[in-house]
Amino acid sequence: MPKESVKARQRKREKIVLKYAKRRKFLKDSRNYELLQRLPRNASPVRLRNRCSITGRSRGYMRQFGISRIVFRNMASQGLIPGVKKASW
């Protein structure tokens, strides 16, 4: 489980990306790369990392559900995710 500082950093990056999204799009369309480079590094959406909404784990992230594989397995076994059931054959 990651530290709270890592989760907080991720939330901060998400806010900054939203704040500068329009400005980045305008600068890219106008091909003004000098001004684009002056924006904060965290304004780039490439620096975001998908994380589990419950644990904050970055690896084994399932995009469709927004959680990691470990949390997904536990929740699916308990029947907490609608439409998902354990396979048996």
C-alpha positions as CSV (number, residue, x, y, z in Angstrom):
1,M,0.0,0.0,0.0
2,P,1.5,3.3,-1.0
3,K,2.2,6.2,1.3
4,E,-0.4,8.9,1.7
5,S,2.1,11.3,0.2
6,V,2.1,9.3,-3.1
7,K,-1.7,9.4,-3.2
8,A,-1.8,13.1,-2.4
9,R,0.8,13.8,-5.2
10,Q,-1.4,12.0,-7.7
11,R,-4.5,14.0,-6.7
12,K,-2.5,17.2,-7.0
13,R,-1.3,16.2,-10.5
14,E,-4.9,15.4,-11.6
15,K,-6.0,18.9,-10.5
16,I,-3.1,20.6,-12.4
17,V,-3.8,18.6,-15.6
18,L,-7.4,19.8,-15.5
19,K,-6.4,23.3,-14.9
20,Y,-4.0,23.6,-17.8
21,A,-5.8,21.3,-20.3
22,K,-7.3,24.1,-22.5
23,R,-4.1,26.1,-22.5
24,R,-2.0,23.0,-23.5
25,K,-4.4,22.2,-26.3
26,F,-4.3,25.8,-27.6
27,L,-0.5,25.9,-27.5
28,K,-0.2,22.5,-29.2
29,D,-2.6,23.5,-32.0
30,S,-0.8,26.8,-32.6
31,R,2.6,24.9,-32.4
32,N,4.0,27.3,-29.9
33,Y,6.3,24.9,-28.2
34,E,8.4,27.5,-26.3
35,L,5.4,28.6,-24.3
36,L,4.3,25.0,-23.9
37,Q,7.6,24.1,-22.2
38,R,7.1,26.9,-19.7
39,L,4.0,25.2,-18.3
40,P,4.5,23.1,-15.2
41,R,5.7,19.6,-15.8
42,N,2.8,18.1,-13.9
43,A,0.4,19.8,-16.4
44,S,1.2,17.1,-18.8
45,P,-1.3,14.2,-18.7
46,V,1.5,11.7,-19.4
47,R,2.7,12.1,-15.9
48,L,-0.5,10.7,-14.4
49,R,-0.6,7.1,-13.2
50,N,-3.6,4.9,-13.0
51,R,-4.1,4.0,-9.3
52,C,-6.6,1.9,-7.4
53,S,-9.3,4.1,-5.9
54,I,-9.4,2.0,-2.7
55,T,-5.8,1.1,-2.0
56,G,-3.8,3.4,-4.2
57,R,-1.9,0.5,-5.8
58,S,-0.5,1.4,-9.2
59,R,0.2,-2.1,-10.6
60,G,-2.4,-4.5,-11.7
61,Y,-4.9,-1.7,-12.3
62,M,-8.2,-2.7,-14.0
63,R,-9.4,0.3,-16.0
64,Q,-12.9,-0.9,-16.4
65,F,-13.5,-1.0,-12.7
66,G,-11.0,1.5,-11.4
67,I,-9.5,-0.9,-8.9
68,S,-6.5,-3.2,-8.6
69,R,-6.6,-6.9,-9.3
70,I,-6.3,-7.8,-5.7
71,V,-9.2,-5.6,-4.6
72,F,-11.2,-6.8,-7.6
73,R,-10.8,-10.4,-6.6
74,N,-11.9,-9.8,-3.1
75,M,-14.9,-7.8,-4.1
76,A,-16.0,-10.2,-6.8
77,S,-15.8,-13.1,-4.4
78,Q,-18.0,-11.3,-1.9
79,G,-20.4,-10.4,-4.7
80,L,-19.9,-6.7,-4.4
81,I,-19.4,-6.0,-8.1
82,P,-22.6,-6.3,-10.2
83,G,-22.4,-8.6,-13.2
84,V,-19.2,-10.3,-12.1
85,K,-19.2,-13.9,-10.8
86,K,-16.5,-16.4,-10.2
87,A,-15.8,-18.7,-13.1
88,S,-16.4,-22.4,-12.6
89,W,-16.4,-25.3,-15.2
